[in-house]
Structure formats: structure tokens, C-alpha cells
Amino acid sequence: MHDGHRERIRQRIIAEGTDGFDEHQLLEALLFYSIPRSDTNETAHRLIEEFGSLAGVFSASYEELLRVFGIGESSALLIRLIAGINRKIAISKNRGGQRFDSLEKICRYLANLYVGINVERVYLMMFDNGMKLIDCARICDGTVNTAVMLPRLMIEKALLKRASNVVVAHNHPDGVAVPSGDDISTTEMLRSAFDLVGIHMLEHVIIAGNSYAPIMRGRNFESMRVGMKQSLKTDTRSREFMTTLRSPPPPRTGR
């Protein structure tokens, strides 16, 4: 019975693709390759119930997945592998191609990059003068102000790649996209360090699920478009950010 059902699912995927499938049906089909005999439909439903959505399943850790009845080591590893492959795809398909000329494009890219990440992680996006992505490097795991996130490592990577512009990103896995005092002070430290070597730090972005918060409010993107370098004043950035966080950003005006 299971063999006939599995074959029908496979043939449907081949003929129609996956757009018409519900989330639990996609998980059911994926688990065919780690659970050779048992009914994977029930297991797929349990995964969705436990983690809330497909994104939640692929954001779960290996240990969390193992706690779901019906999920063994092979299934947990398969799910974690798919999450990692998705992140690599997000990086590779944008390297050297698309121009990241808006904050929205960068934040969409980063949101995909953090799918499946359940620890706080820091990335450095490096761009050329035309805002084409040169590389996106994982800097460290841990809080944004930990000792391992000293500017030296980021600067070395950016200089090695001959980057003209950079964006720093980190996530809040269990929280909301609101910067802490440490986030804001670290942003200023990093911006000053990059300025010393002639690299333009455009933004420091916080990602939390599908939400994001640009600590520098994207102002450097506006100045980049008109060929200007605009610095933010340290003593007013925190107050400005908290004010704008509660209200939508002002409309852009053409020049």
C-alpha cells in the first residue's frame, strides 16, 4: 500500500512540480528517502504541529527534530542538510550577478540565508563598487558583541576580497528584530573601523524570522545612489532609530 502511494506522489511531483502540494505533503515526500517503510504522512503532520510551519521545521535543530516521534537520526540529518543546501543556494545564485542596490534586496537575501539557523550568527556581505555581491562570509556564532566579532576579522576578509562596500548582519533567533544597546554601539565601532581602511559600511541588519531591522536605517543606501558619503552622528543614532522604529520610514524623494 505504502509503495503504491509513494510512487503516485513521486509521479505527481515529476509531472506537476511541488507548487500544488501542502507543507505536510512536501515533508511526507522528503521523508520517503530516510524512512523506507513506515507511513511518513503522520510523521510529517507531527513535525508541522511541533514547529508550526515548514520554515519552523527547517529552522529546528538536530536535537529538537529527534524529539519528534518518528524522526530518527537519518531523518533529522536529512532535514538539516536540506536547510544548509538552501542557504548555499541563496549565496551562490547571487554572487557576481544581481546588483544589491536597495536595502530591501539585501534583507530578502539575508532572510533566506538565516532559514534553519537557530543560533545567533554573524555574516558579512561584501560588494564591489557596483554593489554586486563578491562574497558572503560567516564570521562567528554567538552574540553580536562577543570578542570573536572584533573588527579585525571582518576587515581582513573585506580587504582580501577587495570589497568597496559591506553589510553586517546578525539574527535574533528567539526574539524580535529590535536592536539592543550593544547592537547599536557595536555598529558604530564597526563603521568607524571600516572607515579607517576606506571601506564603506552600508548597514548592520538584524534578522528575526521574516522581519528585519536596519540599525542605520538604510541612509547610506540613499547617499550611495547620489554618490555621497553620509555619516550618522553617534549621539543621536539610538534616539533616531527608536523613533523611526515606531513609525514607517519617510517616503523616498527623487533627485
C-alpha positions, 0 to 999 in steps of 0.5 A: 500500500505504502509503495503504491502511494509513494510512487503516485506522489513521486509521479505527481511531483515529476509531472506537476512540480511541488507548487500544488502540494501542502507543507505536510505533503512536501515533508511526507515526500522528503521523508520517503528517502530516510524512512523506507517503510513506515507511513511518513504522512503522520510523521510529517503532520507531527513535525508541522504541529511541533514547529508550526510551519515548514520554515519552523521545521527547517529552522529546528535543530538536530536535537529538537527534530529527534524529539519528534516521534518518528524522526530518527537520526537519518531523518533529522540529518536529512532535514538539516542538510536540506536547510544548509543546501538552501542557504548555499543556494541563496549565496551562490545564485547571487554572487557576481550577478544581481546588483544589491542596490536597495536595502530591501534586496539585501534583507530578502537575501539575508532572510533566506540565508538565516532559514534553519539557523537557530543560533545567533550568527554573524555574516558579512556581505561584501560588494564591489563598487557596483554593489554586486555581491563578491562574497558572503562570509560567516564570521562567528556564532554567538552574540553580536558583541562577543570578542570573536566579532572584533573588527579585525576579522571582518576587515581582513576578509573585506580587504582580501576580497577587495570589497568597496562596500559591506553589510553586517548582519546578525539574527535574533533567533528567539526574539524580535528584530529590535536592536539592543544597546550593544547592537547599536554601539557595536555598529558604530565601532564597526563603521568607524573601523571600516572607515579607517581602511576606506571601506564603506559600511552600508548597514548592520541588519538584524534578522528575526524570522521574516522581519528585519531591522536596519540599525542605520536605517538604510541612509547610506543606501540613499547617499550611495545612489547620489554618490555621497558619503553620509555619516550618522552622528553617534549621539543621536543614532539610538534616539533616531532609530527608536523613533523611526522604529515606531513609525514607517520610514519617510517616503523616498524623494527623487533627485 
